[in-house]
């Protein structure tokens, strides 16, 4: 897919909302956070630009989250040594970060760097750690399961409740499951 020219309207975007809570969050249009998987070819440079254009035109604030660091665990499970696995995850994460930044800069977003969140930005965030711990314990509380604590790494962006905040301090209303957003050529 080629990247549309700057003056072209963004591609059509279809949003599938699994609940009324999701619809309310979309209607408020306060904040959008796109999770971009570093190893998923769906997120081409053109697709990222389409999502960014749509989000920036619809929401008061937009961030992109790309969880590259936890991918090292998958590489270790595939037999890579820890150093090589971490290097591969870092390299792909940087490549993905650069694609996101290029899309944002192409759209003349002045604070592009601040809109891209990776594991490094979340790892030291106290609110994220608090919410992650709460989410980790929630299934056990409901089912009565007790087990050893799993390794600490995020499964996705901190999408836990209406009290959550992004690094910039914006409220991040969410709804499980996450709304599905698809783009198609204009």
Beta strands, then each sheet from edge to edge (+ up, - down):
strand 1: 12-16
strand 2: 31-35
strand 3: 61-66
strand 4: 116-118
strand 5: 180-184
sheet 1: 1+ 5-
sheet 2: 2+ 3+ 4+
end
